[in-house]
Amino acid sequence: MVNTEHEGSMCRELVAQFSEYIDGELEAALCAQLEAHLAECPNCRVMVDTVRKTITLYHAQGNSALPSDVQDRLYRVLRLEG
């Protein structure tokens, strides 16, 4: 059974703190609150684990440039200038 206390507003409030938490820059009190929430909220735990894995994979790739056709398509989708 899902604990509804951990759905909705609590998750939305803490999701904004994930980056600082992962980077080790979150103040101690907020860090403890977030860790308590993660202990009981599988959805947020998956999100934090996914962000960590994404960062790890990004760093493992190094600083390689995208092929120009891929970059052009990405910029078009994001509506940025190339």
C-alpha positions, 0 to 999 in steps of 0.5 A: 500500500502506498503512503499518501503522505509521501505523494504530492506536495512533499515530493514536489517540495523536495524534488527541487533540492535533489541537485544540491543533495546529490552535489553534497551542497544541501544544508544539514537539516534539509539533507536529513529531511530529504534522506528521511523522505527517500527512506520511505518514498520509492518514487523519489528514491528512483528519481535521485538514483536516476539523476546520479546514474545520469551524472555518472554516465555523463562524466564517463563519456568525457567531453565528446562533441555531438555529430553536427547532424545530431546537434542540429536536430537537437537544437531544432527540437529545443528551438535554439539557434545552432 
